[in-house]
């Protein structure tokens, strides 16, 4: 078995060196571009790369620590490292009860009969159990050895984002502004619409939440629903329309905007006039175009006081922490508003994104995402299953990285 079990549990990290984005520069067409001069979309990607490098550094170091600790334990007990690893990390095949529990907890994203999904779920659940066991052992080692890791800070770029004329909650002069780019057909956006208010409830007087349109679903329905939202906003009913549209997400159709307006008892004549006006579609397109210029490739995407904000484990807690950091300049300068991977299992409020096309300027070219995707089959981080033959053969993603649905 060698040490493939450790690699499968933690995920093999690929080592590469990288300058911090803040130190990069390039010369192009007679002009020198330094970090702050680069296009926003490029700065976002370089920032994401800095975070990924830190995550890889952490994985490499912690994988080494676990490997070395197991070797020392094996030597002390006169065992081979392979035998020691198998003793410490092997998990049994998941039983029917475990598979059913996972199926029930993730039904909204699976939406297949249990018998049909069972074979794939067996591999997913086995890998999660193996990871959990490895993470528990690693955590024990960290505690025993007083482990602390100091990583170079990934400096989040700061952008000026247009909020004028877009619907918002909170005081216009609030010290913290959160901007959300969202799609009414994206299931992750629906989750964000439910979770973000929880994060700002206790600081409502200090936080302003601004909604920006980014319809990426290929059906064209979300674009029409967004245009309807513009018209609802003209009648001061945006948030009511917003909440109703997400509540009826699975039933949205091309004519849903008029049906939503009717249910909200809006002035139908004014709504229809606005809905048919080319200026309304232009508002949605302008919002989407700015999002792409900012490097946004999926929904929901958040910015806090101009800095990109992402979530890894618990959206509510991480948003609250980011708000606190933004309210405390000293803390904000010492920490990044975006989370790095942790060894914690993702909670129910973990936020994933619906992905837009990265090459097309037309949002209708993007597929968006659907709620029936299996949670691990489309992850952005995949481990290789090199486990013993007694284990299920299905590969799964790391539970510390939320799934991302791609076109």
Beta strands, then each sheet from edge to edge (+ up, - down):
strand 1: 25-28
strand 2: 31-34
strand 3: 168-169
strand 4: 176-182
strand 5: 207-213
strand 6: 298-299
strand 7: 301-304
strand 8: 307-309
strand 9: 354-355
sheet 1: 1+ 2-
sheet 2: 3+ 5- 4- 7+ 8-
sheet 3: 6+ 9-
end
